């Protein structure tokens, strides 16, 4: 049996929530390319909105309350998290230089996507 699939659902949610939280910190506070922050990019708001929506779902599942957003489920949260990872990967591959924020955001978005995928396959 796969050890990741054997984790309880709440621990999978913690993985996704932790990855999204670290991604948001890297997105908003750290340098991505030299002195350039991610918020200096034209499309920084896209992964921000997706991460907040996916993070809202994950946190609501952890604490056991329902959001007033109809249709938001684990599969859609995984989709939003995957898009965050895809956006980060595309920026990462195109960037001429990469600072610590870009590396941290790439790893954090991958961790969040894996956690959200594990939750959505429960």
Backbone torsions as a table, in degrees:
resi	resn	phi	psi	omega
1	UNK	NA	140.1	179.6
2	UNK	-67.5	126.1	-176.7
3	UNK	-64.8	-29.0	178.1
4	UNK	-70.9	-37.4	178.9
5	UNK	-71.3	-22.1	-179.6
6	UNK	-78.6	-11.3	179.0
7	UNK	-64.6	146.4	173.6
8	UNK	-63.9	154.7	-176.7
9	UNK	-57.2	-39.5	-176.9
10	UNK	-66.5	-34.0	177.4
11	UNK	-69.7	-34.4	174.5
12	UNK	-65.5	-38.3	176.4
13	UNK	-65.1	-37.8	176.6
14	UNK	-62.6	-39.2	177.8
15	UNK	-61.4	-47.7	180.0
16	UNK	-64.4	-43.7	-179.1
17	UNK	-65.1	-42.2	179.0
18	UNK	-63.9	-43.5	177.8
19	UNK	-62.4	-41.9	179.1
20	UNK	-67.7	-38.2	179.3
21	UNK	-65.3	-44.3	178.5
22	UNK	-65.8	-38.0	177.2
23	UNK	-60.8	-44.9	-179.2
24	UNK	-64.0	-38.0	176.2
25	UNK	-63.7	-45.7	179.1
26	UNK	-64.4	-37.4	-178.7
27	UNK	-67.6	-43.2	-171.7
28	UNK	-91.8	-26.7	-170.0
29	UNK	-116.5	-25.3	-172.0
30	UNK	-101.8	156.6	176.1
31	UNK	-73.8	141.6	-179.9
32	UNK	-106.7	-36.5	-179.5
33	UNK	-142.9	93.6	-175.1
34	UNK	66.0	-127.9	179.0
35	UNK	-86.0	5.4	-176.5
36	UNK	-86.0	124.7	175.1
37	UNK	-90.5	161.6	-180.0
38	UNK	-64.4	-29.0	180.0
39	UNK	-71.7	-8.9	173.7
40	UNK	-82.7	-11.5	178.9
41	UNK	-78.6	155.3	-178.2
42	UNK	-69.8	-30.8	-172.7
43	UNK	-110.7	23.3	-176.4
44	UNK	-63.0	-26.6	-176.1
45	UNK	-71.4	-23.0	-178.7
46	UNK	-64.6	-55.4	177.9
47	UNK	-67.5	-26.9	177.7
48	UNK	-62.2	-50.6	-179.7
49	UNK	-63.4	-44.2	-179.7
50	UNK	-63.0	-41.4	179.9
51	UNK	-67.7	-37.5	178.7
52	UNK	-67.4	-41.6	178.7
53	UNK	-65.0	-48.1	179.6
54	UNK	-64.4	-41.2	178.5
55	UNK	-64.7	-36.7	176.2
56	UNK	-61.9	-42.1	177.7
57	UNK	-64.2	-46.0	-177.3
58	UNK	-62.7	-45.1	179.9
59	UNK	-65.5	-37.7	178.3
60	UNK	-65.8	-34.6	176.4
61	UNK	-69.3	-38.8	-179.9
62	UNK	-63.3	-45.0	-176.6
63	UNK	-90.3	-4.0	172.8
64	UNK	76.5	31.3	174.6
65	UNK	-119.1	161.3	-177.7
66	UNK	-102.9	143.3	177.5
67	UNK	-88.7	152.1	178.9
68	UNK	-81.7	26.9	178.0
69	UNK	-105.8	112.9	-179.1
70	UNK	-76.1	140.2	175.5
71	UNK	89.5	-3.1	178.7
72	UNK	-84.0	116.7	179.6
73	UNK	-134.4	-176.4	-175.9
74	UNK	-63.2	-36.1	-179.7
75	UNK	-66.8	-41.4	178.9
76	UNK	-71.2	-34.5	175.2
77	UNK	-64.8	-39.1	175.7
78	UNK	-63.7	-41.4	178.3
79	UNK	-59.9	-43.8	178.9
80	UNK	-64.9	-40.9	179.6
81	UNK	-67.7	-38.7	176.7
82	UNK	-63.6	-40.0	177.6
83	UNK	-64.4	-35.4	174.5
84	UNK	-61.6	-46.7	178.1
85	UNK	-62.7	-43.2	-179.1
86	UNK	-63.0	-43.7	178.4
87	UNK	-61.2	-44.6	-179.8
88	UNK	-64.0	-42.7	179.4
89	UNK	-63.2	-43.9	179.9
90	UNK	-63.9	-42.4	177.1
91	UNK	-64.4	-42.8	-177.6
92	UNK	-60.9	-42.1	-179.0
93	UNK	-72.0	-28.8	-178.8
94	UNK	-84.9	-23.1	-172.0
95	UNK	-68.2	135.7	177.5
96	UNK	-72.7	-32.8	175.5
97	UNK	-133.4	154.9	-179.0
98	UNK	-133.6	131.6	176.3
99	UNK	-103.5	-177.4	-175.3
100	UNK	-60.3	-33.7	-179.5
101	UNK	-63.3	-38.2	179.1
102	UNK	-67.9	-42.9	178.1
103	UNK	-63.2	-45.8	-179.1
104	UNK	-64.5	-41.5	178.6
105	UNK	-64.6	-39.2	179.1
106	UNK	-63.5	-48.6	-179.7
107	UNK	-65.9	-43.2	-178.9
108	UNK	-65.0	-40.3	179.5
109	UNK	-69.3	-33.2	175.1
110	UNK	-66.6	-44.0	177.8
111	UNK	-61.4	-43.5	179.4
112	UNK	-63.7	-40.9	179.7
113	UNK	-65.8	-40.6	177.7
114	UNK	-64.8	-45.2	178.3
115	UNK	-60.8	-43.2	178.8
116	UNK	-67.5	-35.4	176.5
117	UNK	-65.3	-41.8	178.2
118	UNK	-63.0	-38.0	178.0
119	UNK	-67.6	-42.4	-176.3
120	UNK	-71.2	-20.0	178.6
121	UNK	-93.6	3.4	176.7
122	UNK	-67.7	NA	NA
